[in-house]
Amino acid sequence: MNIFKDIWRKIEFKWKLYKYKRSLMKFLKAIKDFQKMSEKYNKITYEYEKASKEFIDYLRRKNIQVEVEVQYVDQAQENEDIRYIG
C-alpha cells in the first residue's frame, strides 16, 4: 500500500509542478506582451506629439495665430484643442 501512496504522491507532485510551470510561463508571456504594447503606445504617442508640434509650427510660419489649450482629464489623459484666433 505504501508503494502505491508514494507513487501517487510523486504523480501529484509532478502534476502540480507542471501546472505551476505552465502558469508561470503564461504570466511571463503576459508581461512580455504588456511591455511590447507599452513600447508601441509610447512610440505612437511620440509620433502624435511630433506631428502636432510640426503642424503648429507650420501654422505659425504661415502667420496664422493659434492658441493651444491643454485640458487635463482624470490626471492621466490630455486633450489638446487648437483654436483659430483670427
N, CA, C and O atoms as a printed pandas DataFrame, in Angstrom:
     atom_number atom_name residue_name chain_id  residue_number  x_coord  y_coord  z_coord
0              1         N          MET        A               1    0.821   -1.198    0.000
1              2        CA          MET        A               1    0.000    0.000    0.000
2              3         C          MET        A               1    0.860    1.255    0.000
3              4         O          MET        A               1    0.556    2.229   -0.689
4              5         N          ASN        A               2    1.926    1.224    0.771
5              6        CA          ASN        A               2    2.780    2.397    0.842
6              7         C          ASN        A               2    3.437    2.702   -0.494
7              8         O          ASN        A               2    3.701    3.860   -0.817
8              9         N          ILE        A               3    3.696    1.666   -1.259
9             10        CA          ILE        A               3    4.313    1.866   -2.573
10            11         C          ILE        A               3    3.368    2.654   -3.472
11            12         O          ILE        A               3    3.791    3.572   -4.174
12            13         N          PHE        A               4    2.081    2.293   -3.448
13            14        CA          PHE        A               4    1.110    2.995   -4.277
14            15         C          PHE        A               4    0.922    4.446   -3.826
15            16         O          PHE        A               4    0.767    5.351   -4.646
16            17         N          LYS        A               5    0.940    4.645   -2.519
17            18        CA          LYS        A               5    0.817    6.012   -1.999
18            19         C          LYS        A               5    2.012    6.861   -2.410
19            20         O          LYS        A               5    1.863    8.024   -2.785
20            21         N          ASP        A               6    3.194    6.270   -2.336
21            22        CA          ASP        A               6    4.396    7.009   -2.744
22            23         C          ASP        A               6    4.356    7.346   -4.233
23            24         O          ASP        A               6    4.691    8.458   -4.640
24            25         N          ILE        A               7    3.942    6.374   -5.029
25            26        CA          ILE        A               7    3.835    6.623   -6.476
26            27         C          ILE        A               7    2.799    7.706   -6.740
27            28         O          ILE        A               7    3.025    8.612   -7.543
28            29         N          TRP        A               8    1.660    7.606   -6.059
29            30        CA          TRP        A               8    0.600    8.606   -6.249
30            31         C          TRP        A               8    1.072   10.002   -5.823
31            32         O          TRP        A               8    0.767   10.983   -6.502
32            33         N          ARG        A               9    1.800   10.103   -4.726
33            34        CA          ARG        A               9    2.329   11.396   -4.269
34            35         C          ARG        A               9    3.300   11.980   -5.291
35            36         O          ARG        A               9    3.283   13.182   -5.556
36            37         N          LYS        A              10    4.141   11.128   -5.860
37            38        CA          LYS        A              10    5.076   11.599   -6.885
38            39         C          LYS        A              10    4.335   12.108   -8.115
39            40         O          LYS        A              10    4.693   13.131   -8.699
40            41         N          ILE        A              11    3.294   11.371   -8.495
41            42        CA          ILE        A              11    2.493   11.799   -9.650
42            43         C          ILE        A              11    1.807   13.130   -9.353
43            44         O          ILE        A              11    1.815   14.035  -10.187
44            45         N          GLU        A              12    1.215   13.249   -8.170
45            46        CA          GLU        A              12    0.564   14.507   -7.786
46            47         C          GLU        A              12    1.560   15.658   -7.763
47            48         O          GLU        A              12    1.265   16.755   -8.237
48            49         N          PHE        A              13    2.739   15.403   -7.210
49            50        CA          PHE        A              13    3.758   16.448   -7.146
50            51         C          PHE        A              13    4.174   16.889   -8.549
51            52         O          PHE        A              13    4.283   18.085   -8.823
52            53         N          LYS        A              14    4.404   15.927   -9.429
53            54        CA          LYS        A              14    4.797   16.266  -10.799
54            55         C          LYS        A              14    3.689   17.029  -11.515
55            56         O          LYS        A              14    3.967   17.945  -12.290
56            57         N          TRP        A              15    2.440   16.660  -11.264
57            58        CA          TRP        A              15    1.312   17.358  -11.883
58            59         C          TRP        A              15    1.225   18.807  -11.374
59            60         O          TRP        A              15    1.018   19.734  -12.157
60            61         N          LYS        A              16    1.382   18.986  -10.076
61            62        CA          LYS        A              16    1.360   20.337   -9.508
62            63         C          LYS        A              16    2.527   21.165  -10.028
63            64         O          LYS        A              16    2.373   22.352  -10.317
64            65         N          LEU        A              17    3.681   20.546  -10.144
65            66        CA          LEU        A              17    4.850   21.233  -10.680
66            67         C          LEU        A              17    4.616   21.647  -12.134
67            68         O          LEU        A              17    4.972   22.756  -12.532
68            69         N          TYR        A              18    4.023   20.762  -12.916
69            70        CA          TYR        A              18    3.695   21.072  -14.309
70            71         C          TYR        A              18    2.724   22.251  -14.393
71            72         O          TYR        A              18    2.923   23.168  -15.189
72            73         N          LYS        A              19    1.674   22.221  -13.569
73            74        CA          LYS        A              19    0.701   23.318  -13.577
74            75         C          LYS        A              19    1.346   24.632  -13.144
75            76         O          LYS        A              19    1.037   25.688  -13.696
76            77         N          TYR        A              20    2.235   24.571  -12.167
77            78        CA          TYR        A              20    2.930   25.769  -11.702
78            79         C          TYR        A              20    3.800   26.349  -12.810
79            80         O          TYR        A              20    3.768   27.554  -13.061
80            81         N          LYS        A              21    4.577   25.496  -13.474
81            82        CA          LYS        A              21    5.433   25.964  -14.567
82            83         C          LYS        A              21    4.607   26.562  -15.698
83            84         O          LYS        A              21    4.974   27.585  -16.276
84            85         N          ARG        A              22    3.503   25.919  -16.002
85            86        CA          ARG        A              22    2.632   26.408  -17.079
86            87         C          ARG        A              22    2.050   27.780  -16.736
87            88         O          ARG        A              22    2.046   28.680  -17.577
88            89         N          SER        A              23    1.568   27.941  -15.523
89            90        CA          SER        A              23    1.004   29.235  -15.132
90            91         C          SER        A              23    2.089   30.306  -15.076
91            92         O          SER        A              23    1.839   31.461  -15.421
92            93         N          LEU        A              24    3.289   29.933  -14.645
93            94        CA          LEU        A              24    4.399   30.878  -14.621
94            95         C          LEU        A              24    4.761   31.328  -16.032
95            96         O          LEU        A              24    5.019   32.510  -16.255
96            97         N          MET        A              25    4.782   30.408  -16.978
97            98        CA          MET        A              25    5.089   30.757  -18.366
98            99         C          MET        A              25    4.012   31.675  -18.946
99           100         O          MET        A              25    4.330   32.605  -19.686
100          101         N          LYS        A              26    2.744   31.424  -18.618
101          102        CA          LYS        A              26    1.668   32.309  -19.069
102          103         C          LYS        A              26    1.849   33.705  -18.492
103          104         O          LYS        A              26    1.657   34.701  -19.190
104          105         N          PHE        A              27    2.214   33.776  -17.233
105          106        CA          PHE        A              27    2.420   35.060  -16.577
106          107         C          PHE        A              27    3.566   35.821  -17.230
107          108         O          PHE        A              27    3.442   37.015  -17.504
108          109         N          LEU        A              28    4.684   35.136  -17.484
109          110        CA          LEU        A              28    5.830   35.785  -18.118
110          111         C          LEU        A              28    5.495   36.239  -19.534
111          112         O          LEU        A              28    5.943   37.300  -19.967
112          113         N          LYS        A              29    4.714   35.449  -20.254
113          114        CA          LYS        A              29    4.300   35.834  -21.604
114          115         C          LYS        A              29    3.412   37.076  -21.549
115          116         O          LYS        A              29    3.536   37.968  -22.388
116          117         N          ALA        A              30    2.530   37.131  -20.573
117          118        CA          ALA        A              30    1.663   38.299  -20.425
118          119         C          ALA        A              30    2.487   39.549  -20.127
119          120         O          ALA        A              30    2.183   40.624  -20.644
120          121         N          ILE        A              31    3.512   39.423  -19.312
121          122        CA          ILE        A              31    4.383   40.567  -19.011
122          123         C          ILE        A              31    5.101   41.032  -20.272
123          124         O          ILE        A              31    5.180   42.232  -20.531
124          125         N          LYS        A              32    5.626   40.091  -21.060
125          126        CA          LYS        A              32    6.309   40.458  -22.304
126          127         C          LYS        A              32    5.358   41.135  -23.280
127          128         O          LYS        A              32    5.722   42.121  -23.922
128          129         N          ASP        A              33    4.130   40.605  -23.396
129          130        CA          ASP        A              33    3.141   41.222  -24.278
130          131         C          ASP        A              33    2.810   42.634  -23.813
131          132         O          ASP        A              33    2.673   43.546  -24.629
132          133         N          PHE        A              34    2.683   42.811  -22.511
133          134        CA          PHE        A              34    2.396   44.140  -21.975
134          135         C          PHE        A              34    3.531   45.107  -22.284
135          136         O          PHE        A              34    3.281   46.261  -22.634
136          137         N          GLN        A              35    4.777   44.650  -22.158
137          138        CA          GLN        A              35    5.917   45.511  -22.463
138          139         C          GLN        A              35    5.926   45.901  -23.938
139          140         O          GLN        A              35    6.218   47.049  -24.275
140          141         N          LYS        A              36    5.609   44.955  -24.816
141          142        CA          LYS        A              36    5.560   45.260  -26.247
142          143         C          LYS        A              36    4.483   46.298  -26.533
143          144         O          LYS        A              36    4.713   47.245  -27.285
144          145         N          MET        A              37    3.304   46.119  -25.933
145          146        CA          MET        A              37    2.218   47.073  -26.153
146          147         C          MET        A              37    2.585   48.440  -25.594
147          148         O          MET        A              37    2.255   49.464  -26.192
148          149         N          SER        A              38    3.256   48.462  -24.468
149          150        CA          SER        A              38    3.674   49.724  -23.867
150          151         C          SER        A              38    4.659   50.448  -24.773
151          152         O          SER        A              38    4.569   51.664  -24.939
152          153         N          GLU        A              39    5.604   49.710  -25.363
153          154        CA          GLU        A              39    6.565   50.321  -26.276
154          155         C          GLU        A              39    5.864   50.872  -27.506
155          156         O          GLU        A              39    6.190   51.966  -27.967
156          157         N          LYS        A              40    4.897   50.120  -28.045
157          158        CA          LYS        A              40    4.148   50.599  -29.210
158          159         C          LYS        A              40    3.362   51.853  -28.852
159          160         O          LYS        A              40    3.330   52.810  -29.626
160          161         N          TYR        A              41    2.725   51.851  -27.675
161          162        CA          TYR        A              41    1.943   53.012  -27.254
162          163         C          TYR        A              41    2.834   54.236  -27.106
163          164         O          TYR        A              41    2.461   55.329  -27.533
164          165         N          ASN        A              42    4.015   54.063  -26.502
165          166        CA          ASN        A              42    4.938   55.187  -26.337
166          167         C          ASN        A              42    5.394   55.716  -27.681
167          168         O          ASN        A              42    5.522   56.928  -27.855
168          169         N          LYS        A              43    5.642   54.833  -28.634
169          170        CA          LYS        A              43    6.062   55.254  -29.967
170          171         C          LYS        A              43    4.945   56.029  -30.660
171          172         O          LYS        A              43    5.198   57.061  -31.283
172          173         N          ILE        A              44    3.716   55.538  -30.554
173          174        CA          ILE        A              44    2.577   56.221  -31.171
174          175         C          ILE        A              44    2.371   57.584  -30.526
175          176         O          ILE        A              44    2.124   58.566  -31.226
176          177         N          THR        A              45    2.469   57.659  -29.209
177          178        CA          THR        A              45    2.314   58.930  -28.507
178          179         C          THR        A              45    3.385   59.914  -28.941
179          180         O          THR        A              45    3.098   61.092  -29.158
180          181         N          TYR        A              46    4.622   59.440  -29.069
181          182        CA          TYR        A              46    5.721   60.299  -29.509
182          183         C          TYR        A              46    5.467   60.812  -30.925
183          184         O          TYR        A              46    5.668   61.994  -31.201
184          185         N          GLU        A              47    5.027   59.929  -31.824
185          186        CA          GLU        A              47    4.748   60.338  -33.206
186          187         C          GLU        A              47    3.611   61.360  -33.244
187          188         O          GLU        A              47    3.672   62.319  -34.013
188          189         N          TYR        A              48    2.579   61.167  -32.427
189          190        CA          TYR        A              48    1.466   62.112  -32.387
190          191         C          TYR        A              48    1.934   63.478  -31.903
191          192         O          TYR        A              48    1.585   64.500  -32.493
192          193         N          GLU        A              49    2.724   63.501  -30.831
193          194        CA          GLU        A              49    3.221   64.772  -30.303
194          195         C          GLU        A              49    4.110   65.476  -31.320
195          196         O          GLU        A              49    4.030   66.695  -31.477
196          197         N          LYS        A              50    4.943   64.727  -32.003
197          198        CA          LYS        A              50    5.830   65.290  -33.016
198          199         C          LYS        A              50    5.013   65.892  -34.159
199          200         O          LYS        A              50    5.290   67.010  -34.595
200          201         N          ALA        A              51    4.009   65.163  -34.647
201          202        CA          ALA        A              51    3.163   65.661  -35.729
202          203         C          ALA        A              51    2.383   66.892  -35.283
203          204         O          ALA        A              51    2.219   67.834  -36.059
204          205         N          SER        A              52    1.907   66.896  -34.055
205          206        CA          SER        A              52    1.160   68.036  -33.535
206          207         C          SER        A              52    2.041   69.281  -33.479
207          208         O          SER        A              52    1.608   70.366  -33.866
208          209         N          LYS        A              53    3.279   69.129  -32.997
209          210        CA          LYS        A              53    4.197   70.271  -32.935
210          211         C          LYS        A              53    4.551   70.775  -34.323
211          212         O          LYS        A              53    4.628   71.984  -34.543
212          213         N          GLU        A              54    4.767   69.856  -35.265
213          214        CA          GLU        A              54    5.074   70.262  -36.635
214          215         C          GLU        A              54    3.912   71.031  -37.248
215          216         O          GLU        A              54    4.127   72.014  -37.957
216          217         N          PHE        A              55    2.688   70.597  -36.985
217          218        CA          PHE        A              55    1.516   71.283  -37.521
218          219         C          PHE        A              55    1.389   72.691  -36.939
219          220         O          PHE        A              55    1.107   73.641  -37.668
220          221         N          ILE        A              56    1.594   72.824  -35.645
221          222        CA          ILE        A              56    1.517   74.145  -35.011
222          223         C          ILE        A              56    2.624   75.050  -35.536
223          224         O          ILE        A              56    2.393   76.234  -35.784
224          225         N          ASP        A              57    3.827   74.499  -35.708
225          226        CA          ASP        A              57    4.921   75.291  -36.282
226          227         C          ASP        A              57    4.589   75.733  -37.698
227          228         O          ASP        A              57    4.894   76.864  -38.077
228          229         N          TYR        A              58    3.974   74.867  -38.482
229          230        CA          TYR        A              58    3.565   75.220  -39.841
230          231         C          TYR        A              58    2.562   76.370  -39.816
231          232         O          TYR        A              58    2.677   77.316  -40.595
232          233         N          LEU        A              59    1.580   76.287  -38.921
233          234        CA          LEU        A              59    0.583   77.358  -38.829
234          235         C          LEU        A              59    1.236   78.675  -38.418
235          236         O          LEU        A              59    0.864   79.731  -38.929
236          237         N          ARG        A              60    2.187   78.629  -37.518
237          238        CA          ARG        A              60    2.868   79.851  -37.080
238          239         C          ARG        A              60    3.727   80.431  -38.195
239          240         O          ARG        A              60    3.825   81.651  -38.322
240          241         N          ARG        A              61    4.351   79.581  -39.003
241          242        CA          ARG        A              61    5.140   80.074  -40.134
242          243         C          ARG        A              61    4.256   80.772  -41.156
243          244         O          ARG        A              61    4.694   81.708  -41.825
244          245         N          LYS        A              62    3.027   80.322  -41.275
245          246        CA          LYS        A              62    2.085   80.936  -42.214
246          247         C          LYS        A              62    1.369   82.132  -41.588
247          248         O          LYS        A              62    0.410   82.655  -42.155
248          249         N          ASN        A              63    1.836   82.555  -40.430
249          250        CA          ASN        A              63    1.276   83.695  -39.698
250          251         C          ASN        A              63   -0.192   83.497  -39.328
251          252         O          ASN        A              63   -0.966   84.454  -39.322
252          253         N          ILE        A              64   -0.562   82.303  -39.030
253          254        CA          ILE        A              64   -1.905   82.028  -38.527
254          255         C          ILE        A              64   -1.775   81.917  -37.017
255          256         O          ILE        A              64   -1.039   81.077  -36.498
256          257         N          GLN        A              65   -2.502   82.776  -36.328
257          258        CA          GLN        A              65   -2.405   82.772  -34.874
258          259         C          GLN        A              65   -3.231   81.614  -34.316
259          260         O          GLN        A              65   -4.408   81.453  -34.637
260          261         N          VAL        A              66   -2.590   80.829  -33.488
261          262        CA          VAL        A              66   -3.283   79.697  -32.872
262          263         C          VAL        A              66   -3.061   79.733  -31.375
263          264         O          VAL        A              66   -2.058   80.253  -30.886
264          265         N          GLU        A              67   -3.992   79.186  -30.680
265          266        CA          GLU        A              67   -3.885   79.063  -29.231
266          267         C          GLU        A              67   -4.076   77.588  -28.899
267          268         O          GLU        A              67   -5.077   76.981  -29.279
268          269         N          VAL        A              68   -3.122   77.025  -28.197
269          270        CA          VAL        A              68   -3.200   75.617  -27.830
270          271         C          VAL        A              68   -3.698   75.534  -26.397
271          272         O          VAL        A              68   -3.106   76.107  -25.482
272          273         N          GLU        A              69   -4.776   74.823  -26.223
273          274        CA          GLU        A              69   -5.368   74.676  -24.897
274          275         C          GLU        A              69   -5.254   73.213  -24.489
275          276         O          GLU        A              69   -5.712   72.319  -25.201
276          277         N          VAL        A              70   -4.649   72.988  -23.357
277          278        CA          VAL        A              70   -4.475   71.627  -22.851
278          279         C          VAL        A              70   -5.442   71.427  -21.698
279          280         O          VAL        A              70   -5.441   72.183  -20.727
280          281         N          GLN        A              71   -6.258   70.410  -21.820
281          282        CA          GLN        A              71   -7.200   70.087  -20.758
282          283         C          GLN        A              71   -6.771   68.772  -20.128
283          284         O          GLN        A              71   -6.500   67.795  -20.825
284          285         N          TYR        A              72   -6.713   68.759  -18.813
285          286        CA          TYR        A              72   -6.340   67.540  -18.106
286          287         C          TYR        A              72   -7.606   66.806  -17.687
287          288         O          TYR        A              72   -8.481   67.364  -17.025
288          289         N          VAL        A              73   -7.679   65.564  -18.081
289          290        CA          VAL        A              73   -8.842   64.748  -17.765
290          291         C          VAL        A              73   -8.358   63.525  -16.994
291          292         O          VAL        A              73   -7.530   62.760  -17.490
292          293         N          ASP        A              74   -8.863   63.347  -15.810
293          294        CA          ASP        A              74   -8.542   62.190  -14.959
294          295         C          ASP        A              74   -7.051   62.049  -14.695
295          296         O          ASP        A              74   -6.582   60.929  -14.496
296          297         N          GLN        A              75   -6.311   63.102  -14.686
297          298        CA          GLN        A              75   -4.893   63.167  -14.359
298          299         C          GLN        A              75   -4.007   62.358  -15.303
299          300         O          GLN        A              75   -2.788   62.524  -15.271
300          301         N          ALA        A              76   -4.562   61.504  -16.127
301          302        CA          ALA        A              76   -3.730   60.649  -16.966
302          303         C          ALA        A              76   -3.838   61.011  -18.438
303          304         O          ALA        A              76   -2.923   60.734  -19.213
304          305         N          GLN        A              77   -4.936   61.622  -18.828
305          306        CA          GLN        A              77   -5.145   61.919  -20.233
306          307         C          GLN        A              77   -5.074   63.416  -20.458
307          308         O          GLN        A              77   -5.449   64.213  -19.598
308          309         N          GLU        A              78   -4.588   63.776  -21.621
309          310        CA          GLU        A              78   -4.560   65.175  -22.003
310          311         C          GLU        A              78   -5.321   65.318  -23.307
311          312         O          GLU        A              78   -5.161   64.512  -24.224
312          313         N          ASN        A              79   -6.133   66.327  -23.382
313          314        CA          ASN        A              79   -6.816   66.652  -24.625
314          315         C          ASN        A              79   -6.338   68.023  -25.062
315          316         O          ASN        A              79   -6.326   68.969  -24.275
316          317         N          GLU        A              80   -5.945   68.122  -26.318
317          318        CA          GLU        A              80   -5.485   69.397  -26.835
318          319         C          GLU        A              80   -6.512   69.921  -27.832
319          320         O          GLU        A              80   -6.963   69.194  -28.716
320          321         N          ASP        A              81   -6.868   71.165  -27.681
321          322        CA          ASP        A              81   -7.751   71.824  -28.630
322          323         C          ASP        A              81   -6.980   72.965  -29.259
323          324         O          ASP        A              81   -6.351   73.757  -28.557
324          325         N          ILE        A              82   -7.023   73.054  -30.576
325          326        CA          ILE        A              82   -6.380   74.146  -31.289
326          327         C          ILE        A              82   -7.492   75.064  -31.775
327          328         O          ILE        A              82   -8.416   74.631  -32.464
328          329         N          ARG        A              83   -7.392   76.328  -31.410
329          330        CA          ARG        A              83   -8.424   77.289  -31.787
330          331         C          ARG        A              83   -7.842   78.349  -32.701
331          332         O          ARG        A              83   -6.719   78.810  -32.500
332          333         N          TYR        A              84   -8.601   78.725  -33.688
333          334        CA          TYR        A              84   -8.222   79.797  -34.597
334          335         C          TYR        A              84   -8.596   81.121  -33.949
335          336         O          TYR        A              84   -9.757   81.346  -33.610
336          337         N          ILE        A              85   -7.610   81.997  -33.777
337          338        CA          ILE        A              85   -7.859   83.261  -33.092
338          339         C          ILE        A              85   -8.357   84.327  -34.057
339          340         O          ILE        A              85   -9.322   85.027  -33.749
340          341         N          GLY        A              86   -7.741   84.463  -35.185
341          342        CA          GLY        A              86   -8.257   85.476  -36.092
342          343         C          GLY        A              86   -7.290   86.051  -37.022
343          344         O          GLY        A              86   -7.644   86.915  -37.825
